[in-house]
Every structure is written in C-alpha cells, then in structure tokens.
Amino acid sequence: MHIQVRHTTNPTDFKGYNTHRIREEFLMEKMFVPDQFHFVYSHYDRMIVGGIKPVGQLHKLPTYEELRADYFLERRELGILNIGGDGFVMVEDELFTLQKRDCLYVGKGNKMVSFKSLDAEFPAKFILVSTPAHRNVPTALMKAADAMPVDMGSPEKANTRTIYKYIHADGLESCQLVMGMTAMKYSSVWNTMPPHVHDRRSEIYVYFDLEEDQRVFHFMGEPNETRHLVVANEQAIISPPWSIHAGAGTTSYSFLWAMAGENYSFTDMDMLTMNELK
C-alpha cells in the first residue's frame, strides 16, 4: 500500500503555476471511496489528510511504506471527524460511537484503530488528519455540542457562521494538532474575508455539506498575488504557511480546518486588510 506524497512549493515559483498545476499540488479531489482509505502526505509540517467510508466490514487503519513505521501512529497522532451517518471507531479495545460532527482524538502509540458504520445504508464518513507527535496524549471524544460553538459574522457581509473548536489548548488535548469545524449559516457563503496568514503553521481545509452541483471558490496565494481553486463537495485543500486561505461558496457549506506547526496557539494569525489583497 502507498500514500500519495506532496512536496512543498516555493511561493515565488507558485506564481507561475497554471490551474492544473495548482490543483495537482494543493487539492485532494477524492477522499471517500467505499471501504478504502485515501491519504495524502504533505511535506507542509508533515500533515496527512484522508478519509474512510466504511460500508462493509471493520476497517483497520493501515500503515504505509512511506511512513517507515511499524504502525500508523507509532510517531503520530490523529484527529477524526465524522461527517456522515453514525459509526464507531475502535481504539485498541475501547469503542467510541461518533455521530455526524463528533470528533475523536487518538494519541501516539495506539497500534489498533478500526472504523465501521452502524448502518451500511447510511455509512459514516470519517475525515482523518494526522500530524507527527513526540509524546503520548490520551484518546478522547468530543460531541459537537461540547465543542465551544461560537457564532461569528453578519448577514450584511454574507459570512454568518458557527465555529466549533475540537482539538486545541482549551479543548481536546493533543501534542501539536489543532482541529475544528466551521458551518456556514443559511444564505452566508464567505468563510472569512479579509483573510489572514500564519507563517508558523500550515493548515488543511476539507469542504463538505455542499450539494453535488454547487462549488466553493477557495482563495490562496500570497496576499498580493492571489489565486483560486474551484472545490467540490468532500474535497481537501492544503494551505501553505505563506498562503491566505478563504473561500466563498455558491451556497452554504461546512468545512473542517486543521493546523500544525511551530506553536499550539489558535489565535496566532496575521490579519490582513482588504487593501492588501491583489
């Protein structure tokens, strides 16, 4: 078994990329195939993003040759968000039931992690984000209602949204992974604008709850040299530290966000103004 590897990109070189190259480097188009794990290994802070949609039997988290590890979490931690039907995750001999928008943190050193849907007709869809870890942190579950939901934005700016913080300094403890979810309110489409950058951390977005014939226009690039990607439902974006990350949809949607890097502070970001964008 192999995992797709993506290398880092120089921001100066990025300015010359065409649409195909940007999509090839930064977009993960397919996350959920029935009964198959799909992963991308990014050299940005060595984050891994992927998914599993278990329809049939129990599926054990595999390891990969590229990890040079005896098992997936030998030197890593894992954040899991369910965006589908009810399912469960077995960590060693402990069972966790995840409904839609529930989050599970799995710490370094767990050899056996398995996934299954409770109903094959309405399968779970588990988003998986993994980062390197240097210490063991206990496995823990957080329900969506307990994720400190905070309402932000305003209707006149078309950006009313609810932010759920799952894995962070004041939530589920981790080694370095920070993870949460944003849900756009009805008729709101901008997930943030003006955007920000955080040069000390990389970020991953996974867009979901988007109708199949709708799209999100995800903006990236340096503030004075922006680009965009057209993103469909259940696709992931790798956002480099030097890049803005913002999006506007043709309808409301939700997205997972996950960060890793030099620090653990959710508020470590450099805000931009509209007149800095080009």
Secondary structure as UniProt FT lines:
FT   STRAND          4..6
FT   HELIX           11..14
FT   TURN            15..16
FT   HELIX           19..26
FT   STRAND          27..28
FT   STRAND          33..34
FT   STRAND          36..42
FT   TURN            45..46
FT   STRAND          48..53
FT   STRAND          59..60
FT   HELIX           65..67
FT   TURN            72..73
FT   STRAND          76..82
FT   STRAND          87..91
FT   TURN            92..93
FT   STRAND          94..98
FT   TURN            100..101
FT   STRAND          103..106
FT   TURN            108..109
FT   STRAND          113..117
FT   TURN            120..121
FT   STRAND          126..132
FT   STRAND          140..142
FT   HELIX           144..146
FT   STRAND          150..152
FT   HELIX           155..157
FT   STRAND          161..167
FT   TURN            169..170
FT   STRAND          178..184
FT   TURN            186..187
FT   STRAND          196..197
FT   TURN            199..200
FT   STRAND          201..208
FT   TURN            212..213
FT   STRAND          216..222
FT   TURN            223..224
FT   STRAND          225..231
FT   TURN            233..234
FT   STRAND          235..239
FT   TURN            241..242
FT   STRAND          246..249
FT   STRAND          254..261
FT   TURN            266..267
FT   STRAND          270..271
FT   HELIX           274..276
//
